[in-house]
């Protein structure tokens, strides 16, 4: 009985870690990069510092 309980806790812990890593990865992918943004449009050249 104790072995099944430990296995269940191990699986739940692994799922929590996987969700955390996936969330952090998605956050990094959607975060805008630091630096300078250069836009060229009808109004001319626009340079913005981030």
C-alpha positions in Angstrom: 0.0 0.0 0.0 2.8 2.4 0.9 4.5 1.8 -2.5 1.4 2.9 -4.4 1.0 6.0 -2.3 4.7 7.0 -2.9 4.3 6.4 -6.7 1.2 8.6 -6.7 3.1 11.4 -5.0 5.9 11.0 -7.4 3.6 11.3 -10.4 1.8 14.3 -9.0 5.1 16.0 -8.2 6.4 15.3 -11.7 3.2 16.8 -13.2 3.5 19.9 -11.1 7.2 20.4 -12.2 6.2 19.8 -15.9 3.4 22.4 -15.7 5.8 24.9 -14.1 8.5 24.4 -16.7 5.9 24.6 -19.5 4.4 27.8 -18.0 7.9 29.4 -17.7 8.7 28.4 -21.3 5.5 30.0 -22.6 6.2 33.1 -20.6 9.7 33.5 -22.0 8.4 32.9 -25.6 5.7 35.6 -25.3 7.8 38.2 -23.5 9.0 41.0 -25.7 12.8 41.1 -26.1 14.8 43.9 -24.5 16.7 46.4 -26.6 15.7 48.8 -29.4 12.7 48.5 -31.8 12.9 50.2 -35.2 9.7 50.8 -37.1 9.5 52.1 -40.7 6.0 53.2 -41.7 4.1 55.9 -43.5 5.0 58.4 -40.8 8.7 57.8 -41.3 11.3 56.1 -39.1 10.6 55.5 -35.5 13.1 54.2 -32.9 12.0 53.1 -29.5 14.1 52.0 -26.6 12.7 49.1 -24.5 
